[in-house]
Structure formats: structure tokens, C-alpha cells
């Protein structure tokens, strides 16, 4: 299936965000912020699955996956603008402008 690998990568990113932002006490409960981010990220995955024109961002290394997760979370938190998110994304993956726009258009 075309999106299987992409979905797995995004779910891995969502899981990484959960781990990254867990309470310092090692409590396994997710914060409300992480729960909200995860819910949003899953909705983006669902939108990508439903859009046959969506082009997968090649996040094949753990370094790229972490970079994407951190950049996406900054945009979601509004620490960077949607335009900055797209610019940062296409600096790293110039052939994926539409994919970064796709994600940016779904930011809250």
C-alpha cells in the first residue's frame, strides 16, 4: 500500500513526541498538550491517506524523523509560522513543497 510506510513513520513521530514530552518523573501519562498534538497529527495522517496527490516526505532516517517532529511541533505550538515551517521544510526537502504546504494548511 502506498501510504503504509508513511503512516508508520508519522506514527513513530507521534510516539517520539509523546516520549519527548512525558513528565520528568517518568510518568507514562501524556500531558494534555501531547494528547492534543497527537490527535491533530493523526488527523493529518487521515487527510494524507484520503488525498491521492499527497507526496510522502522521505523521512527515512531517525535524524530526519526527529527533525520533522521537532519542526512540526514548533509550528503546531506557533513558535514558528506556517510560512516558516514550509520554508524550513523545503530547505531540507526541496522536492516536497506541496507536502509541507499540506501539513501547514492543517496547522491550528
C-alpha distances in whole Angstrom, upper triangle without the diagonal:
4,6,5,8,10,10,12,14,15,16,18,20,21,22,24,25,27,28,30,31,32,36,38,40,36,36,33,33,31,33,33,32,29,28,28,26,23,23,23,20,18,19,18,14,14,16,13,10,13,14,12,14,14,14,13,16,16,17,17,20,22,25,22,21,24,25,23,23,27,27,25,27,30,29,28,32,33,35,33,33,30,31,32,28,27,30,29,25,26,28,26,23,25,22,20,23,21,19,22,23,20,21,25,25,24,26,29
4,6,7,8,10,11,13,14,15,17,18,20,21,23,24,26,27,29,30,32,36,38,39,36,36,33,33,31,32,32,31,28,27,27,25,22,22,22,19,17,18,16,13,13,14,11,9,11,11,9,11,10,10,9,13,13,15,15,19,21,23,20,19,22,23,20,21,25,24,22,25,28,27,26,30,31,32,31,30,27,28,28,25,24,26,26,22,22,25,23,19,21,18,16,19,17,15,18,20,17,18,22,22,21,24,27
4,6,5,6,8,10,10,12,14,15,16,18,20,21,22,24,25,27,28,32,34,36,33,33,29,29,27,29,28,27,24,23,23,21,19,19,18,15,14,14,13,9,10,11,8,7,10,10,10,11,9,9,8,11,12,13,14,17,18,21,18,16,20,20,17,18,22,22,19,22,25,23,23,26,28,29,28,27,24,26,26,23,21,24,24,20,21,24,21,18,20,18,16,18,16,13,16,18,15,15,19,20,18,21,24
4,5,5,6,9,10,11,12,14,15,16,18,20,21,23,24,26,27,31,33,34,31,31,27,28,26,28,28,27,24,23,23,21,18,19,19,16,14,16,14,11,12,14,11,9,13,14,13,15,13,13,11,13,13,13,13,16,17,20,18,16,19,21,18,18,22,22,20,22,26,25,24,27,29,30,29,29,26,28,28,25,24,27,25,22,23,26,23,20,23,21,18,21,20,16,19,21,18,18,22,22,21,23,26
4,5,5,6,9,10,10,12,14,15,16,18,20,21,22,24,26,29,31,33,30,30,27,27,25,27,28,26,23,23,23,21,18,20,19,16,15,17,15,12,14,15,12,11,15,16,15,16,13,12,9,11,10,10,9,13,14,17,15,13,16,18,16,16,20,20,19,21,24,23,23,26,28,29,28,28,25,27,26,23,22,25,23,20,21,23,20,18,20,19,17,20,19,15,18,20,18,17,21,22,21,22,25
4,5,5,6,9,10,11,12,14,15,17,18,20,21,23,24,28,30,32,29,29,26,26,24,25,26,24,21,21,21,18,16,17,16,13,12,14,12,9,11,12,9,9,13,13,13,14,11,10,6,8,8,8,9,13,14,16,13,11,15,16,13,14,17,17,15,18,21,20,20,23,24,25,24,24,22,23,23,19,19,21,20,16,18,20,18,15,18,16,14,17,15,12,14,17,14,13,17,19,17,19,22
4,5,5,6,8,10,10,12,14,15,16,18,20,21,22,26,28,30,27,27,23,23,21,23,23,22,19,18,18,16,13,14,14,11,9,11,10,7,9,11,9,8,12,13,14,15,12,12,10,11,12,11,12,15,15,17,15,12,15,17,14,14,18,18,16,17,21,20,19,22,24,25,25,25,22,24,24,20,20,23,22,19,21,23,20,18,21,20,17,19,18,14,16,18,15,14,18,19,17,18,21
4,6,5,6,9,10,10,12,14,15,16,18,20,21,25,27,28,25,25,22,22,20,23,23,22,18,18,19,17,14,16,16,12,11,14,13,10,12,15,13,12,16,17,17,19,16,15,12,12,12,11,11,13,13,16,14,11,14,16,14,14,17,18,17,18,21,21,20,23,25,26,26,26,24,26,26,22,22,25,23,20,22,24,21,19,22,21,19,21,20,17,18,21,18,17,20,22,20,21,23
4,5,5,6,9,10,10,12,14,15,16,18,20,24,25,27,24,25,22,22,20,22,23,21,18,18,19,16,14,16,15,12,12,15,13,10,13,15,13,13,17,17,18,18,15,14,10,10,9,7,8,10,10,12,10,7,11,13,10,10,14,15,14,15,18,19,18,21,23,23,23,24,22,23,23,19,19,22,19,16,19,20,17,16,19,19,16,19,18,15,15,18,17,15,18,20,18,19,22
4,5,5,6,9,10,10,12,14,15,17,18,22,24,26,23,23,20,20,18,19,20,18,15,15,15,12,10,12,12,8,8,11,9,7,11,12,11,12,15,16,17,17,14,14,10,10,11,9,11,12,12,14,12,8,11,12,10,9,12,13,11,13,16,16,15,18,20,21,20,21,19,21,21,17,17,20,18,15,18,20,17,16,19,19,16,18,17,13,14,16,14,12,15,17,15,15,18
4,5,5,6,8,10,11,12,14,15,17,20,22,24,21,21,18,18,15,18,18,17,13,13,14,12,9,11,12,8,8,11,11,9,11,14,13,13,16,18,19,20,17,17,14,14,14,12,13,14,13,15,14,11,12,15,12,11,14,16,13,14,18,18,16,19,22,22,23,23,22,24,24,20,21,24,22,19,22,24,21,20,23,23,19,21,21,17,17,20,17,15,18,20,17,17,19
4,5,5,6,9,10,10,12,14,15,19,21,22,19,20,17,18,16,18,19,18,14,15,16,14,11,14,15,11,11,15,14,12,15,17,16,16,20,21,22,23,19,18,15,14,14,11,11,12,10,12,12,8,10,13,11,9,13,15,14,14,17,18,17,19,22,22,23,24,23,25,24,20,21,24,21,19,22,23,20,19,23,23,20,22,22,18,18,21,19,17,19,22,19,19,21
4,5,5,6,9,10,10,12,14,18,20,22,19,20,17,17,15,16,17,15,12,13,14,11,9,13,13,9,11,14,12,11,15,17,15,16,20,20,22,22,18,17,14,13,13,10,12,11,9,11,10,6,7,10,8,6,9,11,10,10,14,15,14,16,19,19,19,20,19,21,20,16,18,20,18,16,19,20,17,17,21,21,18,20,20,16,15,18,17,14,16,19,17,16,18
4,5,5,6,9,10,11,12,16,18,20,18,17,15,14,12,13,14,12,9,10,11,8,6,9,10,7,8,12,11,11,14,16,15,16,19,20,22,23,19,19,16,15,16,13,15,15,13,15,14,10,10,13,11,8,11,13,10,10,14,14,13,15,18,18,19,20,19,22,21,18,19,22,20,18,21,23,20,20,23,24,20,22,21,18,17,19,17,14,16,19,16,15,17
4,5,5,6,9,10,11,14,16,18,15,15,12,13,11,13,15,14,10,11,13,11,8,12,13,11,11,15,15,14,16,19,18,19,22,23,25,26,22,22,19,18,18,15,16,15,13,15,15,11,11,14,13,10,12,15,14,13,16,18,16,17,21,21,22,24,23,26,24,21,23,25,22,21,24,25,23,23,26,26,23,25,25,21,20,23,21,18,20,22,20,19,20
4,5,5,6,9,10,14,15,17,14,15,13,14,12,14,16,14,11,13,14,12,10,14,15,12,14,17,16,16,19,21,20,21,24,25,27,27,23,22,19,17,17,14,15,13,10,12,12,9,8,11,11,8,10,13,12,11,14,16,15,16,19,19,20,22,22,24,22,19,21,23,20,19,22,23,20,21,25,25,22,24,24,21,20,23,21,18,20,23,20,19,20
4,5,5,6,8,12,14,16,14,15,13,13,10,11,13,10,7,10,11,9,8,12,12,10,13,16,15,15,18,20,19,21,24,25,27,27,23,23,20,18,19,15,17,16,13,14,14,11,9,11,11,7,8,11,10,8,11,14,12,13,16,16,17,19,19,22,20,17,20,22,19,18,22,23,20,21,25,25,22,23,24,20,19,21,20,17,18,20,18,16,17
4,6,5,6,10,12,14,12,11,9,9,7,8,11,10,6,8,11,9,8,11,13,12,13,16,17,16,19,21,21,22,25,26,28,29,25,25,22,21,22,18,20,19,16,17,17,14,12,15,14,11,12,15,13,11,14,16,14,15,18,18,20,22,22,25,24,21,23,25,23,22,26,26,24,25,28,29,26,27,27,23,22,24,23,19,21,23,20,18,19
4,6,5,9,10,12,9,10,9,10,9,11,14,13,9,12,14,13,12,15,17,15,16,20,20,19,22,24,24,25,28,29,31,31,28,27,24,22,22,19,20,18,14,16,17,14,12,15,15,12,12,16,15,13,16,19,17,17,21,20,22,24,25,27,25,22,25,27,24,23,27,27,25,26,29,30,27,28,29,25,24,26,25,22,23,26,23,21,22
4,6,9,10,12,11,12,11,12,10,11,14,12,9,13,15,12,12,16,17,15,17,20,20,20,23,25,24,26,29,30,31,31,28,27,24,22,22,18,19,18,14,14,16,13,10,13,13,10,10,13,14,11,13,16,15,15,18,17,19,22,22,25,23,20,23,24,21,21,25,25,23,24,27,29,26,27,28,24,23,25,25,21,22,25,22,20,21
4,6,8,11,10,11,10,10,8,8,10,9,7,10,12,11,12,15,16,15,17,20,20,21,23,25,25,27,29,30,32,32,29,28,26,24,24,21,22,21,17,18,19,16,13,15,15,12,11,14,14,11,13,16,14,13,17,16,18,21,22,25,23,20,24,25,22,22,26,26,25,26,29,31,28,28,29,25,23,26,25,21,22,24,22,19,19
4,6,8,7,7,7,7,6,7,11,10,8,11,13,13,13,16,18,17,19,21,22,22,25,27,27,28,31,32,34,35,31,31,28,26,27,23,25,23,19,20,21,18,16,18,19,15,15,18,17,14,17,19,17,16,20,20,22,25,26,28,27,24,27,29,26,26,30,30,28,29,33,34,31,31,32,28,27,29,28,24,25,27,24,22,22
4,5,6,6,8,8,8,8,11,12,11,13,16,16,16,19,20,20,22,25,25,26,28,30,30,32,34,36,38,38,35,35,32,30,30,27,28,26,23,23,24,22,19,21,22,18,17,21,20,17,19,21,20,18,21,21,24,27,28,31,29,27,30,31,29,29,33,33,31,32,36,37,34,35,35,32,30,32,31,27,28,30,27,25,24
4,5,7,10,11,11,11,15,15,14,17,19,19,19,22,24,23,25,28,28,29,31,33,33,34,37,38,40,41,37,36,33,31,31,28,29,27,23,23,25,23,19,22,23,20,18,22,22,19,20,23,22,20,23,22,25,28,30,32,30,28,31,33,29,30,34,33,31,33,37,38,36,36,37,34,32,34,33,30,30,32,30,27,27
4,5,9,10,12,12,16,17,16,18,21,21,21,24,25,25,26,29,30,30,33,35,35,36,39,40,42,43,39,39,36,34,34,30,31,29,25,26,28,25,22,25,26,22,22,25,25,22,23,27,25,23,27,26,29,32,33,36,33,31,35,36,33,33,37,37,35,37,40,41,38,39,40,36,35,37,36,32,33,35,32,30,29
4,6,9,10,12,16,16,15,16,19,19,19,22,24,23,24,27,28,28,30,33,33,33,36,38,40,40,37,36,33,32,31,28,28,26,23,24,26,23,20,23,24,21,20,24,24,21,23,26,24,23,26,26,28,31,32,35,33,30,33,35,32,32,35,35,33,35,38,39,36,37,38,34,33,35,34,30,31,34,31,29,29
4,6,8,10,13,15,13,14,18,18,17,20,22,22,23,26,27,27,29,31,32,33,35,37,39,40,36,37,34,32,32,29,30,28,24,26,27,24,22,25,25,21,21,25,24,21,23,26,24,22,26,26,29,31,32,35,33,31,34,36,33,33,36,37,35,36,39,40,37,38,38,34,33,35,34,30,31,33,30,28,28
4,6,9,13,14,12,12,16,16,15,17,20,20,20,23,24,24,26,28,29,29,32,34,36,37,34,34,31,30,30,27,27,26,23,24,25,22,20,23,23,20,20,24,23,20,23,25,22,22,26,26,28,31,31,34,32,30,32,35,32,31,35,35,33,34,37,38,35,36,36,32,31,33,31,28,29,31,28,26,26
4,7,9,11,10,10,13,14,13,15,18,18,18,21,23,23,24,27,28,28,31,33,35,36,33,33,31,30,30,27,28,27,24,26,26,23,21,24,23,20,20,23,22,19,22,23,21,20,24,24,27,29,29,33,31,29,32,34,31,31,34,35,33,34,37,38,34,35,35,31,30,32,30,27,28,29,26,24,24
4,6,8,6,6,10,11,10,12,14,15,15,18,20,20,22,24,25,26,28,30,32,33,30,30,28,27,28,25,26,25,22,23,24,20,19,21,20,16,17,20,18,15,18,20,17,16,20,21,23,25,26,29,28,25,28,30,28,27,31,32,30,31,34,34,31,32,31,28,27,28,27,23,24,26,22,21,20
4,5,5,6,9,10,11,12,14,15,17,19,20,21,23,24,26,27,29,30,33,34,30,31,29,28,29,26,28,27,24,24,25,21,19,21,21,17,17,19,18,14,16,18,15,14,18,19,21,23,24,27,26,24,27,29,27,27,31,32,30,31,34,35,31,32,31,28,26,28,26,23,23,25,22,19,18
4,6,5,6,9,10,11,12,14,15,17,19,20,21,23,24,26,27,29,32,33,29,31,29,28,29,27,29,28,26,26,26,23,21,22,21,18,18,20,17,14,16,17,14,13,17,18,21,22,23,26,25,23,26,29,27,27,30,32,31,31,34,35,31,31,30,27,25,26,25,21,22,23,20,17,16
4,5,5,6,9,10,11,12,14,16,17,18,20,21,23,24,26,27,30,30,27,28,26,25,27,24,26,26,23,23,23,20,18,19,18,15,14,16,14,11,12,14,10,9,13,14,17,19,19,23,22,20,23,25,23,23,27,28,27,28,30,31,28,28,27,24,22,23,22,19,19,20,17,14,13
4,5,5,6,8,10,10,12,14,15,16,18,20,21,22,24,26,28,29,25,26,24,23,24,21,23,23,20,21,20,17,16,17,16,12,13,15,13,10,13,14,11,11,15,16,18,19,20,23,22,19,22,25,23,22,26,27,26,26,29,30,26,26,26,23,21,23,21,18,18,20,17,15,14
4,5,5,6,9,10,11,12,14,15,17,19,20,21,23,25,28,28,25,26,24,24,25,23,25,25,22,23,23,19,18,20,18,15,16,18,15,12,15,16,13,13,17,18,20,21,21,25,24,21,24,27,25,24,28,29,28,28,31,31,27,28,27,24,22,23,22,18,19,20,17,15,14
4,5,5,6,9,10,11,13,14,16,17,19,20,21,23,26,27,24,25,23,23,25,23,25,26,23,24,23,20,19,20,18,15,15,16,13,11,14,14,10,11,14,16,18,19,18,22,22,19,22,25,23,23,26,28,27,27,29,30,26,26,25,22,20,21,19,16,17,17,14,12,11
4,5,5,6,9,10,11,12,14,15,17,18,20,21,24,24,21,22,20,19,22,19,22,22,20,20,19,16,15,16,14,11,12,13,10,8,11,11,7,9,12,14,15,16,16,19,19,16,19,21,20,19,22,24,23,23,26,26,23,22,22,19,17,18,17,13,14,15,12,10,10
4,5,5,6,9,10,10,12,14,15,16,18,20,23,23,20,21,19,19,20,18,20,21,19,20,19,15,15,17,14,11,13,15,11,10,14,14,11,13,16,17,19,19,18,22,21,18,20,23,22,20,23,25,24,23,26,26,23,23,22,19,18,19,17,14,16,17,13,12,13
4,6,5,6,9,10,11,13,14,15,17,19,22,23,20,22,20,20,22,20,23,24,22,23,22,18,18,20,17,14,16,17,14,13,16,15,12,14,17,19,20,20,19,22,23,19,21,25,23,22,25,27,26,25,28,27,24,24,22,19,19,19,17,14,16,16,12,12,12
4,5,5,6,9,10,11,12,14,15,17,20,20,17,19,18,18,21,19,22,23,22,22,20,17,18,18,15,13,15,15,11,11,14,12,9,12,14,17,17,17,15,19,19,16,18,21,20,19,22,24,23,23,25,25,21,21,19,16,15,16,13,10,12,12,9,8,9
4,5,5,6,9,10,11,12,14,15,18,19,15,17,15,15,17,15,18,19,18,19,17,14,15,15,12,10,13,13,9,10,13,12,10,13,15,17,17,17,15,18,19,15,16,20,19,17,20,22,21,20,22,22,18,19,17,14,13,15,12,9,11,13,9,9,11
4,5,5,6,9,10,11,12,14,17,18,15,17,15,16,18,17,19,21,20,21,19,16,17,18,15,13,16,16,13,13,17,16,13,16,18,21,21,21,19,22,22,19,20,23,22,20,22,25,23,22,24,24,20,21,19,16,16,17,14,12,14,15,11,12,14
4,5,5,6,9,10,11,12,16,17,14,17,16,17,20,19,21,23,22,24,21,18,20,20,17,15,18,18,14,15,18,16,13,16,18,21,20,20,17,20,21,18,19,23,22,20,22,25,24,23,24,23,20,20,18,15,15,15,12,10,13,12,9,11,12
4,5,5,6,9,10,11,14,14,11,13,12,13,16,16,19,21,20,21,18,16,17,18,14,13,16,15,11,13,16,14,12,16,17,19,18,18,15,18,19,15,15,19,19,16,19,22,20,19,21,20,16,16,14,11,11,12,9,7,10,10,7,9,11
4,5,5,6,9,10,12,13,10,12,11,12,15,14,17,19,19,20,18,15,17,18,14,14,17,16,13,15,18,16,15,18,20,22,21,21,18,20,21,17,18,21,20,17,20,22,21,19,21,20,16,17,15,12,13,14,11,9,13,13,11,13,15
4,5,5,6,9,12,13,11,14,13,15,18,18,20,23,22,24,21,19,21,21,18,17,20,20,16,18,21,19,17,21,22,25,24,23,20,23,24,20,20,24,24,21,22,26,24,22,24,22,19,19,17,14,16,16,12,12,15,14,12,14,16
4,5,5,6,10,11,9,12,13,15,18,18,21,23,24,25,22,19,22,22,18,18,21,19,16,18,20,18,16,20,21,24,22,21,18,20,22,19,18,22,22,19,21,24,23,21,22,20,17,17,14,12,13,13,9,9,12,11,9,12,15
4,5,5,8,9,6,9,9,11,14,15,18,20,21,22,19,17,20,20,16,16,20,18,15,18,20,18,17,21,22,24,22,21,18,20,21,18,17,20,20,17,18,22,20,18,19,17,14,15,12,9,12,12,8,9,12,12,11,14,17
4,6,7,10,8,10,10,13,16,17,18,22,22,24,21,19,22,22,19,19,22,21,18,21,23,21,20,24,25,27,26,25,22,23,25,21,20,24,24,20,21,25,23,20,22,19,16,18,15,12,15,16,12,13,16,16,14,17,20
4,6,9,9,12,13,16,19,20,22,25,26,27,24,22,25,25,21,22,25,24,20,23,25,23,22,25,26,28,27,25,22,24,26,23,21,25,25,22,23,26,25,22,23,21,18,19,15,14,16,16,12,14,17,15,14,17,20
4,5,6,9,11,14,17,19,21,24,26,27,23,22,24,24,20,21,24,23,20,22,25,22,21,25,25,28,26,24,20,22,24,21,19,22,23,20,20,24,23,20,20,18,15,16,12,11,14,13,10,12,15,14,13,17,19
4,6,8,11,14,17,19,21,24,26,27,24,22,26,25,22,23,26,24,22,25,27,25,24,28,28,30,28,26,23,24,26,23,21,24,24,21,21,24,23,20,20,17,15,16,13,12,15,15,12,15,18,17,17,20,23
4,6,10,13,15,18,20,23,25,26,22,22,25,24,20,22,25,23,21,24,26,23,23,27,27,29,26,24,21,21,23,20,18,21,22,18,18,21,21,17,17,14,12,13,9,9,13,13,10,13,16,15,16,19,22
4,6,9,12,15,17,20,22,22,19,18,21,20,17,18,21,19,17,20,22,20,20,24,24,25,23,22,18,19,20,17,15,18,19,15,15,19,18,15,15,12,10,11,8,6,10,10,8,10,13,13,13,16,20
4,6,9,12,14,17,19,20,16,16,19,18,15,18,20,18,17,20,22,20,21,24,24,26,23,22,19,19,20,17,15,17,17,14,13,16,15,12,12,9,7,9,8,6,10,11,10,11,14,15,16,18,21
4,6,8,11,14,16,17,13,13,16,16,13,15,18,16,15,18,20,19,20,23,24,24,22,22,19,19,20,16,15,17,17,13,13,16,14,11,13,10,8,11,10,7,10,12,11,11,14,16,16,18,21
4,6,9,11,13,14,10,10,13,12,10,12,15,13,13,16,18,17,18,21,22,22,20,20,17,17,17,14,12,14,13,9,10,13,10,8,10,9,6,9,10,7,8,12,11,11,13,16,16,17,21
4,6,9,11,12,8,9,13,12,10,13,16,15,15,18,20,19,21,23,24,24,22,22,20,20,19,16,15,17,15,11,12,14,10,8,11,10,9,12,13,11,12,15,15,14,17,19,19,20,24
4,6,8,8,5,5,9,9,8,10,13,13,13,16,18,18,19,21,22,22,21,22,20,20,19,16,15,17,14,11,13,14,11,10,13,13,11,14,15,12,13,16,16,14,17,20,19,19,23
4,7,8,7,7,11,11,11,13,16,16,16,19,21,21,22,25,26,25,24,25,23,24,23,19,19,20,18,15,16,17,13,12,16,15,14,17,18,15,16,20,19,18,21,23,23,23,26
4,5,5,6,9,10,11,12,14,15,16,18,20,21,22,24,26,25,24,25,24,25,23,20,20,21,18,15,17,17,13,13,17,17,16,19,21,18,18,22,21,20,22,25,24,24,27
4,5,5,6,8,10,10,12,14,15,16,18,20,21,22,24,23,22,24,24,25,22,19,20,21,18,16,18,18,15,15,19,20,18,21,22,19,19,22,22,20,22,25,24,23,26
4,5,5,6,9,10,11,12,14,15,17,18,20,21,22,21,20,22,22,23,20,17,19,19,15,14,16,15,12,14,17,19,18,20,22,19,18,21,22,19,21,24,24,23,26
4,5,5,6,8,10,10,12,14,15,16,18,20,21,20,18,20,19,20,18,15,15,16,13,11,13,13,9,10,14,15,14,16,18,15,14,18,18,16,18,21,21,20,23
4,5,5,6,9,10,10,12,14,15,16,18,20,19,18,20,19,20,18,15,16,17,14,12,15,15,12,13,16,17,15,17,18,15,14,18,17,15,17,20,19,18,21
4,5,5,6,8,10,10,12,14,15,16,18,17,17,19,19,20,18,15,17,17,14,13,16,16,13,14,18,19,17,19,20,17,16,19,19,16,18,21,20,18,21
4,6,5,6,8,10,11,12,14,15,16,15,14,16,16,17,14,12,13,14,10,10,13,12,10,12,15,17,15,16,18,15,13,17,18,15,16,19,19,17,20
4,5,5,6,8,10,10,12,14,15,14,13,15,14,15,13,10,11,13,10,8,12,12,10,11,14,15,13,14,15,12,10,14,14,11,12,16,15,14,17
4,6,5,6,9,10,10,12,14,14,13,15,15,17,15,11,14,15,13,11,15,16,14,15,18,19,16,17,18,14,13,16,15,12,13,16,15,14,16
4,6,5,6,9,10,10,12,11,11,14,14,16,13,11,14,15,12,12,15,15,14,15,18,20,18,18,19,17,14,17,17,14,14,18,16,14,16
4,5,5,6,9,10,11,9,8,11,11,12,10,7,10,11,8,8,12,12,12,13,16,18,15,15,16,14,11,13,15,11,11,15,14,12,15
4,5,5,6,9,10,10,9,10,10,12,11,7,10,12,10,9,13,14,14,14,17,18,15,14,15,12,10,12,12,8,9,12,11,9,12
4,5,5,6,8,9,9,11,11,14,13,10,13,15,13,13,17,18,17,18,20,22,18,18,19,16,13,15,15,11,11,14,13,10,11
4,5,5,6,5,6,9,10,12,10,8,12,13,11,12,16,16,16,18,20,22,19,18,19,17,14,15,16,13,12,15,14,11,12
4,5,5,6,5,6,6,9,8,6,10,12,11,11,15,16,16,17,18,20,17,16,16,15,11,12,13,10,8,11,11,7,9
4,5,8,8,9,9,12,12,10,13,15,14,14,17,19,19,19,21,22,19,18,18,16,13,14,14,10,9,11,9,6,7
4,5,8,9,11,14,13,12,15,17,16,16,20,21,21,22,24,25,22,21,21,19,16,17,17,14,12,14,13,9,9
4,5,6,8,11,10,10,13,15,14,16,19,19,20,21,23,25,22,20,20,19,15,16,17,14,11,13,13,9,9
4,7,10,12,10,10,14,14,13,15,18,18,19,21,22,25,22,20,21,20,16,17,19,16,13,16,16,12,12
4,7,8,6,7,10,11,10,12,15,15,16,18,19,21,19,17,18,17,14,14,16,14,11,14,14,11,12
4,5,5,6,9,10,10,12,14,15,17,18,18,21,18,15,16,16,12,12,14,12,9,11,12,10,11
4,5,5,6,9,10,11,12,14,16,16,16,18,15,12,13,13,9,8,11,9,5,8,9,7,10
4,5,5,6,9,10,11,12,15,15,14,16,14,11,12,13,10,9,12,11,8,10,13,11,13
4,5,5,6,8,10,10,13,14,14,17,15,12,14,14,10,11,14,12,10,12,14,12,15
4,6,5,6,9,10,11,12,13,15,12,10,12,11,7,9,11,9,7,11,12,10,13
4,6,5,6,9,10,10,10,12,9,7,9,9,5,6,9,9,7,10,12,12,15
4,5,5,6,9,10,9,12,11,8,11,12,9,10,13,12,11,14,16,15,18
4,6,5,7,9,10,13,11,10,13,12,9,11,14,13,12,15,17,15,18
4,5,5,6,7,10,8,7,10,9,6,9,12,10,10,14,15,14,18
4,5,5,4,7,6,6,9,9,7,10,12,12,12,15,17,17,20
4,6,6,9,10,9,13,13,11,13,16,16,15,18,20,19,23
4,6,9,9,10,13,12,11,14,16,15,16,19,20,20,23
4,6,6,8,11,10,9,12,14,14,15,18,19,19,23
4,5,6,10,10,10,12,14,15,15,18,20,20,24
4,6,8,9,10,12,13,15,16,18,20,21,25
4,5,5,6,9,10,11,12,14,16,17,21
4,5,5,6,9,10,10,12,15,16,19
4,5,5,6,9,10,10,13,14,18
4,5,5,6,9,10,11,13,17
4,5,5,6,8,10,11,15
4,5,5,6,9,10,13
4,6,5,7,9,13
4,5,5,7,10
4,5,5,9
4,6,8
4,6
4
